[in-house]
Amino acid sequence: MAPHVGAKVYFVGDRMFAFATDEGLVTKLPEPQRTQALAEGEAQPFMHGGRSFGAWVLVPVSNPSQLAKAQTWARLGYKHVSVIPPVRRRSPGRRWQAKQKVVWQQHD
């Protein structure tokens, strides 16, 4: 767990799988479990800036009795993110750069 932009953030290696907000716990779920959590009313799509963040769901926690459900979904998020293959990152020096186009003109 690490602080991140004013929230407690939970990682698997270098990948974030959940974070806490004032409303509850946000976690990343695989599609079947995401659909299930939404259908059962235990979670809602995580919205930020007016748009949904794909696999991320908000599990509301307004009282201690809801904490166990949030932990259950967070465990599924942990398991899901732990098996996602790492992203191969390019080194900063090897980024693509536009080539300058040189036009030769013949003068009479």
MDAnalysis code that builds the backbone (N, CA, C; Angstrom):
import MDAnalysis as mda
import numpy as np

u = mda.Universe.empty(324, n_residues=108, atom_resindex=np.repeat(np.arange(108), 3), trajectory=True)
u.add_TopologyAttr("name", ["N", "CA", "C"] * 108)
u.add_TopologyAttr("resid", np.arange(1, 109))
u.add_TopologyAttr("resname", ["MET", "ALA", "PRO", "HIS", "VAL", "GLY", "ALA", "LYS", "VAL", "TYR", "PHE", "VAL", "GLY", "ASP", "ARG", "MET", "PHE", "ALA", "PHE", "ALA", "THR", "ASP", "GLU", "GLY", "LEU", "VAL", "THR", "LYS", "LEU", "PRO", "GLU", "PRO", "GLN", "ARG", "THR", "GLN", "ALA", "LEU", "ALA", "GLU", "GLY", "GLU", "ALA", "GLN", "PRO", "PHE", "MET", "HIS", "GLY", "GLY", "ARG", "SER", "PHE", "GLY", "ALA", "TRP", "VAL", "LEU", "VAL", "PRO", "VAL", "SER", "ASN", "PRO", "SER", "GLN", "LEU", "ALA", "LYS", "ALA", "GLN", "THR", "TRP", "ALA", "ARG", "LEU", "GLY", "TYR", "LYS", "HIS", "VAL", "SER", "VAL", "ILE", "PRO", "PRO", "VAL", "ARG", "ARG", "ARG", "SER", "PRO", "GLY", "ARG", "ARG", "TRP", "GLN", "ALA", "LYS", "GLN", "LYS", "VAL", "VAL", "TRP", "GLN", "GLN", "HIS", "ASP"])
u.atoms.positions = np.array([
    [0.855, -1.175, 0.000],
    [0.000, 0.000, 0.000],
    [0.894, 1.229, 0.000],
    [0.501, 2.237, -0.740],
    [1.267, 3.478, -0.797],
    [0.306, 4.645, -0.951],
    [0.655, 5.825, -0.394],
    [-0.206, 6.987, -0.621],
    [-0.061, 7.456, -2.060],
    [-1.158, 7.874, -2.656],
    [-1.127, 8.323, -4.047],
    [-2.237, 9.340, -4.237],
    [-1.879, 10.544, -4.516],
    [-2.833, 11.616, -4.764],
    [-3.902, 11.657, -3.663],
    [-3.459, 11.597, -2.425],
    [-4.371, 11.722, -1.309],
    [-5.185, 10.483, -0.997],
    [-4.904, 9.355, -1.629],
    [-5.650, 8.124, -1.372],
    [-4.669, 7.009, -1.014],
    [-5.174, 5.983, -0.355],
    [-4.363, 4.790, -0.112],
    [-4.494, 3.909, -1.336],
    [-3.348, 3.527, -1.883],
    [-3.310, 2.769, -3.130],
    [-2.653, 1.425, -2.854],
    [-3.197, 0.369, -3.450],
    [-2.707, -0.987, -3.243],
    [-2.131, -1.521, -4.547],
    [-0.934, -2.128, -4.449],
    [-0.201, -2.590, -5.626],
    [0.082, -4.087, -5.554],
    [0.208, -4.695, -6.735],
    [0.792, -6.015, -6.924],
    [2.050, -5.729, -7.731],
    [3.202, -5.865, -7.129],
    [4.434, -5.473, -7.812],
    [4.374, -3.978, -8.098],
    [4.460, -3.593, -9.375],
    [4.378, -2.173, -9.724],
    [3.025, -1.805, -10.332],
    [2.038, -2.705, -10.232],
    [0.712, -2.460, -10.800],
    [-0.320, -2.191, -9.710],
    [-1.088, -1.151, -9.896],
    [-2.143, -0.800, -8.958],
    [-3.343, -1.720, -9.201],
    [-3.914, -2.264, -8.090],
    [-5.120, -3.077, -8.244],
    [-6.304, -2.507, -7.474],
    [-6.061, -1.572, -6.547],
    [-7.163, -0.976, -5.788],
    [-6.700, 0.314, -5.128],
    [-7.686, 1.168, -4.794],
    [-7.395, 2.356, -3.998],
    [-8.653, 2.770, -3.254],
    [-8.429, 3.442, -2.135],
    [-9.533, 3.871, -1.276],
    [-9.940, 5.297, -1.620],
    [-11.244, 5.553, -1.552],
    [-11.779, 6.900, -1.721],
    [-12.707, 7.176, -0.542],
    [-13.225, 8.382, -0.476],
    [-14.184, 8.707, 0.580],
    [-15.464, 7.878, 0.452],
    [-15.785, 7.427, -0.755],
    [-17.012, 6.672, -0.991],
    [-16.852, 5.175, -0.760],
    [-15.626, 4.669, -0.877],
    [-15.411, 3.236, -0.720],
    [-14.098, 2.789, -1.317],
    [-14.104, 1.572, -1.863],
    [-12.903, 0.980, -2.431],
    [-13.082, 0.831, -3.936],
    [-12.097, 1.270, -4.693],
    [-12.100, 1.126, -6.147],
    [-11.119, 0.014, -6.481],
    [-11.564, -0.953, -7.268],
    [-10.682, -2.061, -7.647],
    [-10.895, -2.431, -9.110],
    [-9.887, -3.066, -9.674],
    [-9.937, -3.495, -11.080],
    [-10.335, -4.964, -11.109],
    [-11.396, -5.278, -11.852],
    [-11.903, -6.644, -11.912],
    [-11.903, -7.168, -13.344],
    [-11.736, -8.502, -13.493],
    [-11.895, -9.084, -14.826],
    [-13.368, -9.001, -15.219],
    [-13.644, -9.060, -16.492],
    [-15.004, -8.813, -16.986],
    [-16.090, -9.672, -16.338],
    [-15.939, -10.974, -16.189],
    [-17.054, -11.729, -15.591],
    [-17.403, -11.254, -14.170],
    [-16.391, -11.008, -13.354],
    [-16.640, -10.550, -11.985],
    [-17.128, -9.108, -11.948],
    [-16.667, -8.288, -12.877],
    [-17.147, -6.903, -12.950],
    [-18.645, -6.893, -13.246],
    [-19.045, -7.666, -14.241],
    [-20.459, -7.763, -14.598],
    [-21.277, -8.275, -13.418],
    [-20.770, -9.285, -12.720],
    [-21.458, -9.844, -11.564],
    [-21.619, -8.802, -10.456],
    [-20.546, -8.089, -10.130],
    [-20.598, -7.078, -9.063],
    [-21.602, -5.985, -9.399],
    [-21.634, -5.572, -10.651],
    [-22.577, -4.535, -11.072],
    [-24.011, -5.060, -11.053],
    [-24.223, -6.284, -11.544],
    [-25.568, -6.866, -11.600],
    [-26.147, -7.095, -10.204],
    [-25.284, -7.476, -9.255],
    [-25.743, -7.735, -7.888],
    [-25.895, -6.449, -7.070],
    [-25.522, -5.326, -7.658],
    [-25.634, -4.051, -6.959],
    [-24.600, -3.836, -5.879],
    [-23.543, -4.654, -5.890],
    [-22.496, -4.522, -4.884],
    [-21.427, -3.514, -5.291],
    [-21.461, -3.098, -6.546],
    [-20.486, -2.133, -7.052],
    [-21.159, -1.290, -8.126],
    [-20.482, -0.225, -8.472],
    [-20.931, 0.630, -9.565],
    [-19.709, 0.986, -10.399],
    [-19.918, 1.323, -11.667],
    [-18.762, 1.695, -12.488],
    [-18.010, 2.854, -11.831],
    [-16.683, 2.793, -11.840],
    [-15.898, 3.899, -11.306],
    [-15.873, 5.003, -12.348],
    [-16.344, 6.165, -11.953],
    [-16.410, 7.314, -12.853],
    [-15.406, 8.369, -12.402],
    [-14.742, 8.967, -13.361],
    [-13.825, 10.072, -13.079],
    [-13.896, 11.031, -14.255],
    [-14.144, 12.280, -13.959],
    [-14.248, 13.266, -15.026],
    [-15.409, 12.993, -15.970],
    [-16.472, 12.371, -15.450],
    [-17.648, 12.113, -16.255],
    [-17.582, 10.893, -17.149],
    [-16.524, 10.076, -17.007],
    [-16.448, 8.876, -17.843],
    [-16.077, 7.661, -17.002],
    [-16.494, 6.505, -17.488],
    [-16.246, 5.239, -16.809],
    [-14.827, 4.775, -17.117],
    [-14.192, 4.158, -16.122],
    [-12.826, 3.681, -16.295],
    [-12.795, 2.169, -16.509],
    [-13.387, 1.690, -17.574],
    [-13.313, 0.301, -17.993],
    [-13.530, -0.725, -16.903],
    [-12.492, -1.467, -16.557],
    [-12.587, -2.584, -15.618],
    [-12.670, -2.139, -14.156],
    [-12.539, -0.854, -13.882],
    [-12.527, -0.356, -12.504],
    [-13.949, -0.158, -11.990],
    [-14.193, -0.645, -10.755],
    [-15.495, -0.483, -10.109],
    [-15.315, 0.132, -8.727],
    [-16.336, 0.836, -8.282],
    [-16.376, 1.402, -6.935],
    [-17.287, 0.524, -6.091],
    [-16.735, -0.013, -5.008],
    [-17.516, -0.800, -4.056],
    [-17.786, 0.129, -2.871],
    [-19.016, 0.608, -2.725],
    [-19.317, 1.560, -1.649],
    [-19.085, 0.948, -0.268],
    [-18.489, 1.736, 0.624],
    [-18.289, 1.322, 2.005],
    [-18.682, 2.509, 2.870],
    [-19.919, 2.464, 3.388],
    [-20.385, 3.547, 4.249],
    [-20.542, 3.091, 5.695],
    [-20.427, 1.770, 5.925],
    [-20.472, 1.264, 7.295],
    [-19.641, -0.018, 7.371],
    [-19.241, -0.424, 8.575],
    [-18.359, -1.587, 8.735],
    [-18.897, -2.888, 8.135],
    [-20.208, -3.051, 8.058],
    [-20.764, -4.293, 7.508],
    [-20.459, -4.449, 6.017],
    [-20.189, -3.359, 5.312],
    [-19.882, -3.418, 3.876],
    [-18.407, -3.683, 3.602],
    [-17.585, -3.602, 4.635],
    [-16.144, -3.764, 4.460],
    [-15.767, -5.172, 3.991],
    [-16.435, -6.193, 4.506],
    [-16.114, -7.569, 4.110],
    [-16.337, -7.779, 2.616],
    [-17.446, -7.237, 2.066],
    [-17.704, -7.359, 0.626],
    [-16.633, -6.634, -0.182],
    [-16.249, -5.451, 0.277],
    [-15.204, -4.693, -0.422],
    [-13.893, -5.480, -0.433],
    [-13.574, -6.127, 0.678],
    [-12.351, -6.927, 0.744],
    [-12.418, -8.125, -0.198],
    [-13.595, -8.732, -0.309],
    [-13.760, -9.855, -1.228],
    [-13.491, -9.427, -2.668],
    [-14.064, -8.310, -3.082],
    [-13.837, -7.807, -4.440],
    [-12.381, -7.385, -4.623],
    [-11.769, -6.804, -3.592],
    [-10.355, -6.401, -3.686],
    [-9.455, -7.624, -3.864],
    [-9.770, -8.724, -3.195],
    [-8.982, -9.956, -3.379],
    [-9.065, -10.443, -4.826],
    [-10.257, -10.346, -5.415],
    [-10.405, -10.729, -6.829],
    [-9.612, -9.782, -7.725],
    [-9.611, -8.496, -7.379],
    [-8.816, -7.529, -8.136],
    [-7.332, -7.832, -8.040],
    [-6.873, -8.185, -6.838],
    [-5.459, -8.547, -6.620],
    [-5.088, -9.744, -7.495],
    [-5.930, -10.772, -7.447],
    [-5.670, -11.984, -8.227],
    [-5.644, -11.671, -9.722],
    [-6.595, -10.850, -10.178],
    [-6.680, -10.480, -11.596],
    [-5.431, -9.724, -12.054],
    [-5.053, -8.710, -11.309],
    [-3.916, -7.864, -11.719],
    [-2.594, -8.632, -11.601],
    [-2.497, -9.572, -10.661],
    [-1.235, -10.300, -10.465],
    [-0.880, -11.199, -11.648],
    [-1.853, -11.570, -12.484],
    [-1.555, -12.441, -13.625],
    [-1.490, -11.696, -14.959],
    [-1.709, -10.389, -14.944],
    [-1.595, -9.604, -16.173],
    [-0.117, -9.498, -16.538],
    [0.250, -9.849, -17.769],
    [1.662, -9.772, -18.163],
    [2.189, -8.340, -18.049],
    [3.472, -8.196, -17.709],
    [4.040, -6.854, -17.597],
    [4.060, -6.141, -18.943],
    [3.959, -4.828, -18.876],
    [4.015, -4.002, -20.075],
    [5.478, -3.736, -20.390],
    [5.855, -3.980, -21.628],
    [7.232, -3.688, -22.035],
    [7.336, -2.202, -22.306],
    [8.153, -1.547, -21.546],
    [8.291, -0.099, -21.683],
    [9.535, 0.232, -22.499],
    [9.402, 1.239, -23.327],
    [10.543, 1.704, -24.113],
    [11.410, 2.615, -23.272],
    [12.680, 2.559, -23.529],
    [13.570, 3.487, -22.829],
    [13.378, 4.874, -23.435],
    [13.540, 5.942, -22.640],
    [13.277, 7.299, -23.138],
    [14.109, 7.678, -24.363],
    [15.313, 7.132, -24.499],
    [16.179, 7.496, -25.612],
    [15.800, 6.844, -26.932],
    [14.890, 5.888, -26.910],
    [14.568, 5.147, -28.120],
    [13.164, 5.443, -28.632],
    [12.628, 6.561, -28.249],
    [11.289, 6.928, -28.729],
    [11.347, 7.297, -30.209],
    [10.228, 7.080, -30.876],
    [10.129, 7.423, -32.280],
    [10.217, 8.926, -32.446],
    [10.962, 9.362, -33.431],
    [11.062, 10.788, -33.717],
    [10.742, 11.010, -35.193],
    [10.011, 12.063, -35.452],
    [9.674, 12.398, -36.834],
    [10.942, 12.779, -37.579],
    [11.045, 12.306, -38.796],
    [12.208, 12.672, -39.619],
    [11.898, 13.975, -40.331],
    [12.898, 14.808, -40.409],
    [12.724, 16.084, -41.086],
    [12.789, 15.839, -42.590],
    [11.796, 16.324, -43.277],
    [11.755, 16.150, -44.723],
    [12.558, 17.272, -45.369],
    [13.486, 16.882, -46.199],
    [14.321, 17.860, -46.897],
    [13.956, 17.832, -48.373],
    [13.614, 18.990, -48.915],
    [13.241, 19.092, -50.319],
    [14.362, 19.816, -51.047],
    [14.895, 19.152, -52.068],
    [15.961, 19.768, -52.852],
    [15.326, 20.466, -54.039],
    [15.764, 21.682, -54.249],
    [15.265, 22.426, -55.404],
    [16.422, 22.732, -56.320],
    [16.157, 22.555, -57.608],
    [17.169, 22.887, -58.576],
    [17.040, 24.345, -58.958],
    [18.142, 25.026, -59.012],
    [18.119, 26.433, -59.425],
    [18.684, 26.529, -60.828],
    [18.076, 27.347, -61.650],
    [18.552, 27.532, -63.028],
    [19.741, 28.422, -63.073],
])
